[in-house]
Amino acid sequence: YPAVARQRGLSGTVLIAALVGANGMVDDLVILESDNVAFDEAAARAIRCLRFTPGLLNRVPTTMWVRVPISFKSD
């Protein structure tokens, strides 16, 4: 959670398109929508740390785009 956003009590969602490789790691990403640019970098870092189950094409792991929403909620 970005420190500035937390201090200001901001909440929001970032929608990311992630290119998931056959190894399950994120090869590339694009921010599709963002409620506040303060969340963009934190959302991108979070996605890059994840490991996905790769998509299958004819039962073979393959590279595919997925959409992932990342929500930030102030307590």
KADA-V52582 format. One record per residue. RES is the residue in one letter. D_FIRST is the distance of its C-alpha to the first C-alpha in Angstrom with 1 decimal. Layout:
RES	D_FIRST
RES	D_FIRST
This chain:
Y	0.0
P	3.8
A	6.3
V	8.7
A	7.3
R	6.7
Q	10.2
R	11.7
G	10.8
L	9.9
S	9.7
G	10.7
T	11.6
V	12.2
L	15.5
I	16.2
A	19.6
A	19.7
L	23.0
V	23.4
G	26.3
A	29.1
N	27.4
G	24.3
M	22.0
V	20.3
D	22.7
D	21.3
L	18.9
V	19.1
I	16.7
L	19.1
E	17.4
S	14.4
D	14.0
N	12.4
V	12.4
A	9.3
F	7.4
D	10.3
E	9.7
A	6.5
A	8.5
A	11.6
R	10.6
A	9.8
I	13.2
R	15.0
C	14.5
L	16.1
R	19.8
F	21.6
T	25.1
P	26.9
G	29.0
L	32.7
L	35.6
N	39.0
R	37.3
V	36.1
P	32.4
T	31.5
T	28.9
M	27.4
W	24.8
V	22.4
R	20.1
V	16.7
P	14.6
I	10.8
S	9.8
F	7.0
K	8.9
S	9.0
D	11.3
